[in-house]
Amino acid sequence: MKRVILLVVMSLLTVTYLSAQKVEKVKKAKTETVVYSVDMDCEGCLNKIKKELTFAKGVKELHLSLENQIVAVKFDPSKTDKEKLAGTIKKLGHTATEQESKENLPENWK
């Protein structure tokens, strides 16, 4: 009986360990960053874009700046791409031109 209990406990520990390994791999999924120059005139424009991108598939993090007229997006490239994200912004009536420079971003985004 002790052996059966020991075997069950060891099996549960093994399954738990393997599940944790899988979760860790998912958390470390590759992300990309894209910065768009966007024509935003007011806080309403910024909030509308932020709301739409927040719920876009694959978007992990956003940084928007009305002052610098930029929208930066960290995203999972297996779920979306730069063109789809730009299309989401354009669908709202704004231009979205990809920028190579990341100079107006916070340090943790560079």
Secondary structure, DSSP 4 states (H G I P E B T S, - for coil): -HHHHHHHHHHHHHHHHHHHHHHHHHHT---EEEEEEE---SHHHHHHHHHHHHTSTTEEEEEEETTTTEEEEEE-TTT--HHHHHHHHHHTT--EEEES--TTS-GGG-
